[in-house]
Amino acid sequence: MITVVGIGPGAAANQTRAAVDAIKQAEVLVGGTRHLAEFPHFSGETHCLNADMDGLMQWLEQNQHRHIVVLASGDPLFYGIGKRITAHFSGLQADGQNIRIISGISSIQYLCARILLDMNDIYLTSSHGRKPDFDWLLQHEKIAMVTDDVIGPYQIAEEILARGQQRRMVIGENLSQENERIVCLNAEQVAQRGDINYGLNVVVVLNER
Ligand SMILES: C[S@@+](CC[C@H](N)C(=O)[O-])C[C@H]1O[C@@H](n2cnc3c(N)ncnc32)[C@H](O)[C@@H]1O
């Protein structure tokens, strides 16, 4: 059985009971270094993820008779590894019985709660490993995106300004961790600070005309 477990934004307090129970029962825990580090007391086998997703799928196929838990940050089906695993295994098994997903609190849900922003009509997307279509995105009044080192707050601000637009940006860094930082700035202010190295972050973009 392969269980993909959403572990939320990081802190143990934001993990669901279902996630914690599944991890306790795992024979093998699979995850990135950062994710595995959240479970120092896990005594079973661990398997550290790298960029080789094809290799992981092959390994999961060969080991699916074991109790495997794959850790995913936030929610596994929101720009996470859950999609890749479900797509791979649903092609191999008619019933998908050997795969289970345990949802988690997405980093975006967490940030919206912290800033008391309702998620109604919010456009959710990602710049993690991909370039979003900013012309399309900026037609929305309320956007939230997970990011990466290539397209983060600074680049998003530049895309906004390049289209002659104004937006408020809420940047949530290292959410749920001790070094959590949440700031609310205009796109212009963010674009002026190209020197800032943001930690792991998500960005909410608001049109407050
Ligand atoms: C591959 S995506 C996974 C998103 C995840 N499935 C979710 O629901 O939050 C990874 C991105 O999620 C965001 N992220 C995950 N955990 C975070 C945290 N604790 N603080 C800020 N951003 C986080 C970052 O933008 C990171 O680059």
The ligand as an ORCA input file, in Angstrom:
! r2SCAN-3c Opt
* xyz 0 1
  C       5.899     21.558     -4.741
  S       5.051     22.897     -4.003
  C       4.010     22.028     -2.926
  C       2.820     22.803     -2.423
  C       2.080     22.010     -1.366
  N       1.498     20.830     -1.900
  C       1.013     22.809     -0.626
  O      -0.154     22.393     -0.620
  O       1.369     23.815      0.009
  C       6.280     23.523     -2.926
  C       6.025     24.956     -2.610
  O       5.039     25.059     -1.587
  C       5.269     26.237     -0.836
  N       5.456     25.864      0.578
  C       5.406     24.646      1.118
  N       5.595     24.702      2.455
  C       5.752     26.013      2.768
  C       5.984     26.739      3.974
  N       6.079     26.120      5.148
  N       6.097     28.080      3.908
  C       5.990     28.736      2.739
  N       5.790     28.105      1.565
  C       5.660     26.762      1.576
  C       6.521     26.882     -1.413
  O       6.114     27.805     -2.399
  C       7.217     25.694     -2.037
  O       8.157     26.062     -3.010
*
